Amino acid sequence: MARKQASQGTPATAALAAAGVPFVLHPYQHDPATASYGMEAAEVLGIDPARVFKTLMVDVDGQLAVGVVPVSGNLDLKAMAASLGGKKATMADSAVAERRTGYVLGGISPLGQRQAARTVVDDSALEQETVLVSGGRRGLDVELDPHDLIKLTGAISARIRTER
């Protein structure tokens, strides 16, 4: 995979470039009327939804954390809490997620967040040669090795998904 420079200018692409991690940009025309940002990316880019991951901010026992799961499934809140040694997880308020990450909903990347949070990447990512995550804005995904994603975010890997 050829390394691309941070020509799209987001904190996520800047973090990848600064780390010297190979990645490929996948810009696409975002439809503001879309109901599912992640599925939109998979469909527009023609990529298997099992390889496209969404970034979700959750509250685990009063602490914010990030779950990264394939768009082909949903986040299992119980599994998310358990993976971090917690008892209960709920979805974080969207305004809180935007403030904490520095990104807007539909463009939240697990990379280059304003304030780092404990991160869990679904273990299915490790079954893929590369995965796509938000590049830090709606209409931009980045493709990278899932091991690099885990390393750069300081994530752990666990099964935190449910199937749709």
Kinemage of the C-alpha trace (Angstrom):
@kinemage 1
@onewidth
@group {chain A} dominant
@subgroup {mainchain}
@vectorlist {calphas} color= white
{ca met a 1} P 0.000 0.000 0.000
{ca ala a 2} L 1.500 3.305 -1.020
{ca arg a 3} L 1.803 6.002 1.594
{ca lys a 4} L -0.207 9.111 0.869
{ca gln a 5} L 0.500 12.463 2.395
{ca ala a 6} L -2.084 14.278 4.496
{ca ser a 7} L -3.365 16.222 1.509
{ca gln a 8} L -6.913 16.166 2.868
{ca gly a 9} L -5.705 18.051 5.938
{ca thr a 10} L -7.460 16.373 8.862
{ca pro a 11} L -5.961 15.531 12.260
{ca ala a 12} L -6.394 11.835 11.358
{ca thr a 13} L -4.391 12.058 8.141
{ca ala a 14} L -1.803 14.259 9.850
{ca ala a 15} L -1.385 11.637 12.613
{ca leu a 16} L -0.928 8.890 10.020
{ca ala a 17} L 1.592 10.907 8.039
{ca ala a 18} L 3.521 11.911 11.181
{ca ala a 19} L 3.727 8.268 12.272
{ca gly a 20} L 4.973 7.220 8.844
{ca val a 21} L 2.150 4.707 8.531
{ca pro a 22} L 1.160 3.615 5.009
{ca phe a 23} L -2.423 4.561 4.189
{ca val a 24} L -4.654 5.231 1.220
{ca leu a 25} L -7.212 8.031 1.082
{ca his a 26} L -10.705 7.169 -0.160
{ca pro a 27} L -12.624 10.419 -0.717
{ca tyr a 28} L -16.220 10.158 -1.899
{ca gln a 29} L -19.200 12.421 -2.449
{ca his a 30} L -21.146 12.421 0.833
{ca asp a 31} L -24.946 12.632 0.601
{ca pro a 32} L -26.236 14.799 3.498
{ca ala a 33} L -29.528 12.862 3.441
{ca thr a 34} L -27.860 9.532 4.211
{ca ala a 35} L -29.042 7.640 7.291
{ca ser a 36} L -25.881 5.557 7.831
{ca tyr a 37} L -22.526 7.223 7.213
{ca gly a 38} L -20.559 3.968 7.371
{ca met a 39} L -22.814 2.019 5.030
{ca glu a 40} L -22.793 4.990 2.663
{ca ala a 41} L -18.987 4.807 2.508
{ca ala a 42} L -19.026 1.047 1.862
{ca glu a 43} L -21.639 1.363 -0.882
{ca val a 44} L -20.186 4.417 -2.637
{ca leu a 45} L -16.634 3.037 -2.504
{ca gly a 46} L -17.752 -0.491 -3.470
{ca ile a 47} L -15.998 -2.056 -0.475
{ca asp a 48} L -17.195 -4.992 1.616
{ca pro a 49} L -18.932 -3.515 4.713
{ca ala a 50} L -16.969 -5.994 6.866
{ca arg a 51} L -13.825 -3.957 6.005
{ca val a 52} L -15.338 -0.527 6.686
{ca phe a 53} L -15.389 0.405 10.382
{ca lys a 54} L -17.356 3.031 12.275
{ca thr a 55} L -16.103 4.904 15.322
{ca leu a 56} L -18.499 5.209 18.252
{ca met a 57} L -17.979 7.037 21.528
{ca val a 58} L -19.429 5.404 24.616
{ca asp a 59} L -19.578 6.031 28.329
{ca val a 60} L -18.252 3.076 30.303
{ca asp a 61} L -18.948 3.477 34.012
{ca gly a 62} L -18.559 7.260 33.759
{ca gln a 63} L -15.461 7.236 31.516
{ca leu a 64} L -15.535 7.965 27.789
{ca ala a 65} L -14.179 5.278 25.474
{ca val a 66} L -14.134 4.549 21.755
{ca gly a 67} L -15.485 1.431 20.054
{ca val a 68} L -14.496 0.668 16.460
{ca val a 69} L -16.775 -1.879 14.769
{ca pro a 70} L -17.592 -2.919 11.207
{ca val a 71} L -20.471 -1.033 9.607
{ca ser a 72} L -21.998 -4.426 8.782
{ca gly a 73} L -22.837 -4.844 12.473
{ca asn a 74} L -23.578 -2.918 15.637
{ca leu a 75} L -21.716 -2.209 18.855
{ca asp a 76} L -22.463 -4.685 21.664
{ca leu a 77} L -22.515 -2.348 24.672
{ca lys a 78} L -22.191 -5.178 27.219
{ca ala a 79} L -19.162 -6.582 25.401
{ca met a 80} L -17.663 -3.094 25.142
{ca ala a 81} L -17.985 -2.538 28.883
{ca ala a 82} L -16.593 -5.986 29.681
{ca ser a 83} L -13.622 -5.515 27.358
{ca leu a 84} L -12.582 -2.493 29.424
{ca gly a 85} L -13.304 -4.123 32.789
{ca gly a 86} L -16.492 -2.114 33.226
{ca lys a 87} L -20.031 -3.038 34.136
{ca lys a 88} L -22.177 -0.791 31.947
{ca ala a 89} L -21.764 1.106 28.703
{ca thr a 90} L -24.111 3.587 27.066
{ca met a 91} L -23.734 5.620 23.916
{ca ala a 92} L -22.177 9.004 24.631
{ca asp a 93} L -24.147 12.138 23.850
{ca ser a 94} L -23.371 13.284 20.301
{ca ala a 95} L -22.326 16.787 21.429
{ca val a 96} L -19.949 15.267 23.979
{ca ala a 97} L -18.477 12.972 21.305
{ca glu a 98} L -17.922 15.894 18.950
{ca arg a 99} L -16.294 18.073 21.628
{ca arg a 100} L -14.088 15.265 22.900
{ca thr a 101} L -12.874 14.100 19.482
{ca gly a 102} L -12.822 17.373 17.582
{ca tyr a 103} L -14.787 15.766 14.741
{ca val a 104} L -18.417 15.957 13.609
{ca leu a 105} L -20.744 12.951 13.674
{ca gly a 106} L -20.270 10.874 10.553
{ca gly a 107} L -16.668 12.032 10.398
{ca ile a 108} L -15.370 10.859 13.774
{ca ser a 109} L -12.089 9.071 13.260
{ca pro a 110} L -10.399 6.874 15.852
{ca leu a 111} L -7.167 8.636 14.793
{ca gly a 112} L -6.052 12.153 15.706
{ca gln a 113} L -8.754 12.811 18.269
{ca arg a 114} L -8.537 16.016 20.297
{ca gln a 115} L -8.498 13.991 23.545
{ca ala a 116} L -7.478 10.356 23.428
{ca ala a 117} L -9.806 7.816 25.012
{ca arg a 118} L -9.470 4.127 25.743
{ca thr a 119} L -10.183 2.402 22.453
{ca val a 120} L -11.390 -1.068 21.555
{ca val a 121} L -11.183 -2.292 17.955
{ca asp a 122} L -13.427 -5.220 17.112
{ca asp a 123} L -11.382 -8.381 16.649
{ca ser a 124} L -12.794 -8.912 13.155
{ca ala a 125} L -10.460 -6.124 11.976
{ca leu a 126} L -7.525 -8.478 12.457
{ca glu a 127} L -9.051 -10.885 9.922
{ca gln a 128} L -8.625 -8.226 7.223
{ca glu a 129} L -5.468 -7.250 5.369
{ca thr a 130} L -6.630 -3.620 5.486
{ca val a 131} L -9.589 -1.771 6.985
{ca leu a 132} L -11.180 1.600 6.336
{ca val a 133} L -12.058 4.126 9.034
{ca ser a 134} L -13.176 7.724 8.851
{ca gly a 135} L -10.455 10.069 7.742
{ca gly a 136} L -11.791 12.841 9.961
{ca arg a 137} L -14.583 14.305 7.876
{ca arg a 138} L -17.715 13.106 6.155
{ca gly a 139} L -16.845 11.797 2.704
{ca leu a 140} L -13.299 10.701 3.521
{ca asp a 141} L -12.139 7.272 4.637
{ca val a 142} L -8.579 6.076 5.130
{ca glu a 143} L -7.434 2.533 4.455
{ca leu a 144} L -4.706 1.078 6.624
{ca asp a 145} L -3.393 -2.128 8.165
{ca pro a 146} L -5.537 -2.969 11.236
{ca his a 147} L -2.370 -3.577 13.280
{ca asp a 148} L -1.328 0.023 12.584
{ca leu a 149} L -4.788 1.231 13.637
{ca ile a 150} L -4.463 -0.620 16.946
{ca lys a 151} L -0.931 0.620 17.515
{ca leu a 152} L -1.682 4.283 16.754
{ca thr a 153} L -4.800 4.390 18.923
{ca gly a 154} L -3.329 2.327 21.769
{ca ala a 155} L -6.364 0.089 21.361
{ca ile a 156} L -7.083 -3.382 22.560
{ca ser a 157} L -8.841 -5.873 20.321
{ca ala a 158} L -11.947 -7.744 21.459
{ca arg a 159} L -15.227 -8.949 20.035
{ca ile a 160} L -17.504 -5.970 20.588
{ca arg a 161} L -19.819 -6.334 17.593
{ca thr a 162} L -23.207 -7.854 17.027
{ca glu a 163} L -24.396 -8.862 13.598
{ca arg a 164} L -27.249 -6.921 11.980
